[in-house]
Amino acid sequence: MIETLEALLKNLGIGYKVLFILTTIITGLIISKLLHFFMNRMLKKASDLLNVDPTNYSFLKNAVSFLIFIIMIIIIFYSIPELKSVGVSLMASAGILAAILGFASQQAFSNIISGIFIVIFKPFRVGDFIKIGELHHGTVEDITLRHTVINNPENRRVIIPNSVISSETILNSSITDPKICTFLEIGISYSSSIDKAIEIIQNQALNHPNFYDNRTEAEKNENKDKVGVRVINLGDSSVTLRAYVWAEDSGKAFVMKCDLLKSIKEQFDKDGIEIPFPHQTVYLRQDKPLKITQI
């Protein structure tokens, strides 16, 4: 079919060839838009109904656009004799060009390969709340051929190259079980009642709307505490208590932790539980009496 099209275009004028190029480009763009439309309408709907990971469709959508662009360029160069001869000349000198392009696009190919690995091994998916390294955290919005888009808690989009993500440690709060156990550490003075402090922490946690009872049936039968509180350290000036408080997801856990720090501090003040803070005692040594001169 392409040979017939090449023979036909060989006998046409330059104007028709330009028209053919424009028609091919427009056709490729239309096909790309149509495929995006059907993927967004059908494939995503099917993934929701079948509970299938939508990350594959998001990545495939970007990959298809790239593939259509390559096919469109090949058709144009192969169908027009003048461009075909140029293409053959370019291929003849492609040794040096390939080395230059290979060096220049090394990072781009690394991002593409890393993106494919992300889709295959699924360290995270679209919609997961992740933390990458020590700097960036947020909800994954999109995974493209080159980069991953993360919406952070400030509603800013962080664009991270796939190769960078592949080399970092990823903390995924949603990949298997979204429930979060929040560690709440509070120090009290040695003169304060540990049992009373534990009771206050447990009551405040149980009364918070974001609290989640994560006990197993066996733990419920054993009447195990819903909120575990343990003494984890005897410091120089304080006894450190750690509460293990569960929430349904990381967002609710963060809000709950902030609220509990406030409410526990207020209840400690009412019940006389002291939260120690650093004190310094300064001794002034005076070997000789001060002379006061009146003017």
N, C-alpha and C positions, 0 to 999 in steps of 0.2 A: 504493500500500500504506500509506504514511504517512497519507494523507487518510482512509482507512478506519479506521486505528487511532485517529486524532484524533476521528472521529465516535463511535467506540465509547467512548473515554475520557470524552467530553463528557457522556455519560449516566450515568457511574459516580460513586460517592461519593468523598469525600476519602481514605478508607481504601484504596480500590483504587488511587487515583492514587499514594499514598505507596508502596504495594506495587509499583506499576509502576516507580517511580523506583529503589527498592531492587533490583528484579529486573534492571533495565537496568544498574545499576552492577556488580552481581555478575556478570552475563553478560559485561560488558566486561572485568572482571578475569580471568574464566576464559579468555576468548578470548586475552587478552594472555599469560597463563601458558602456555596451550597452544602459542601461536606461539613463545614463548621455548623451550619444550621441544623442539619440532620443529627449530627453528633450531640449538639446541645439539647435538642428536643427529644430524641429517641434513646440514644445511648445512656444519657444521664438518667432519664426516667427509668430505663430498664435496670440501671445499677441501683437505684433507690428501691425498686420493687423486689429485686433479687438479693438486696443487701450485698452488692459487689463493690469493691473498692473503686471509686471514681477517678483515682489518680492515674490509672492506666489510660482512661479516655482523655484526660487532660493532656498527658504527654503525647498520646497518639495524634491528637488534633494538631499540635505543633509539628510533629514529625511528618504528617501528611502534607502540610503546607510546604515544607521544605522539599519533599519529594516531587510535588507538582511543579515547583519552580525549576528543579533540575531537569525534569522531563520536558518542560516547555523550552528550555534553552537547547536541549539536544535536538528537538524537532526543528527548531529554527535553523540551527547550524547545519543539520543534515539535509534539510529540504532545499535550501537555497545554494546553488552551485558556487557562487562567489564566497559565501560564508563558509561553505564546506572546504574550499581550498585554503581559506584562512585558517580554519580549524586544523587541517592537515599540517599546515606550516607551523602552527603553534605546537601541535603534538610532536613534530620533528625536533623542535628545540625545547621540549618539555623537561629535559633532564635538569638543566639549571633552574628553570622556573619551578619545577616540583620541589627542588631542594629549598628554594627561597620561600615558597608557599608553605612547605612543611614546617620550616622553622618559625615562620610568622604565625601560622595557625595552630601551633602545637598546643597552646592553652585552650583554643576553641575546641579542638578535638578532645582534649582532656575533659572539658566541661560536658561534651556530648556523651562520651563514654561513661562519665560519672553519673549523668542523668539516666542513662539506660540501666546502670547498676542500681540506682535508687528505685526505679520502677520494678526491677526484677526482685531485689532482696527486701524492699519495703521497710527501711528503717523508720520511715514516717510516711504519712499519707496526707492528702488534702483534707484539711479540717483538724489535724492533730495539733496539740499545743506542745511545742518543743523548745528546748534550750540548746543552742549551739555554742560550744566552748564556754567562755565566761562572760561573753559580751551581749549576745543577742538571744532573745526569747520572744515567742509569740505564736500565733496560729498560722499554719501553712495555708496559703491561698491558692498558689499555682506552682506547678513544676514544668518548666519549659526545657527546650534542648540545651540551653546555655545556663540558666540560673533557676533559683527557687525564690519565690516571693513569700515573705513572712510579714504578717500584720502584727505589730507589737502592741502592748497595752496602751501606748500613747496614740494608737490609730495611725501610726506611720508605717509605710511599707519599706521593709529592709530587703534589698536585692542582693542575694549572695550567690556567687558562682558555684556551680555544682561540684567542681573540683575542690573548692575550699571546704564545702560541707563534708565531702568524703574523707577529708583528712582531719576533721575535728571530732571530738567526742560529743555525741548527741544524747540529750536527756529527753526522752519522750514520755509525757504524762498521759497519753491517750492510746498508745499502741495496743494494749491488751485490756487493761482495767483502769478506767479513769479515776477511781477512788483514790484519795490522797490522805495519808496520815501526817498531820501537822505536829511537829515537835514544838512545844511551848515551854521554854525554860525561864524560870523565875527564881531569883535568890531572895531568901528571907534571913533575918538576923538569928543568931543563936538563942536569943532570949524569947523568940516567938514560938508559938505552938505549931509544930509540924503537922499534926493531925488536923488542926483547925484550918491551916493553910490549904491542905489537900482537899478538905471538905468544900472550901470556898471555890477552888479551881474546878472541882467536879460539878458543883451546882451551876456555876456560870456557864460551863461548856454544855451541860445538858439542856439549859434553857435557851441556848442560841438556836435560831431557826435553821441554820446551815449544818447543824450537827447530824452525823450519820452513824447509826448503830451498826458496827461492822463485826459484831460477835457471831461466832458460829453457833449452831444449835447446841453443840456440846458445851460451849462456854456459857450459853444462856441457862442450860440446865444446872451448871455448876454455880450459877448466880455470880459470875465474874463481873467486876465493875465495868460499866459502859465506857468510862474514861479512866484509863490507867495513869496513875501518878506515882513516880518513884524518886527517891533521893539519889542523885547521880554524882554529887560532889560535896565534900566538906572543905570549903575554901578558907582563906585567911580571915574573912569577915562575914561570910554568908554560907548558908546551906542552900544548895542549888536543887530545885525540884524540876522534874521534866514531866509534862503531861502529854499523853499520846491521844490526840483528838482527830477523829476522822470526818471527812467531808466527801460529797459526791464527785467533785472535780476540783482542779487546781484553782479556778476562779473563786468558787465558794470558800475554799480553804483559806485563801489569802484574806478575803473579807472577814471571815470568822476569826482568824488570828488577830487581826487589827482590833476588832471589837472586843475580843476577850482580854487583850492586854489593857484596854481602857477599863472595862468593867471589873476585872480582877483587882486592879490598882485601887479603884474607888472602894470596893468592898473590903480590901485589906485595911484601908484607912479607917473605915467605920468600925472594924472589929479589932483594931490595935495590932495588926500584923505588920511588922516593920520590914521595909525593903531597904537594906543598908546601902549607904553610899560612902565614898572615900572621906575619911577625916584625917586631918593633920594637926598635930600638936607642936607648937613652936616654942622653944625655950630660949630666952634671951639671957646670955651670960654677960655680967658686968663686973670686970675686975677692979675698976677704979670708979669712984663716985663721979657723977656728972657735975660739972661746974656750970652754974647758971649765971650769966652776966646780964645785968640790967642796963639798958641804954636810956 
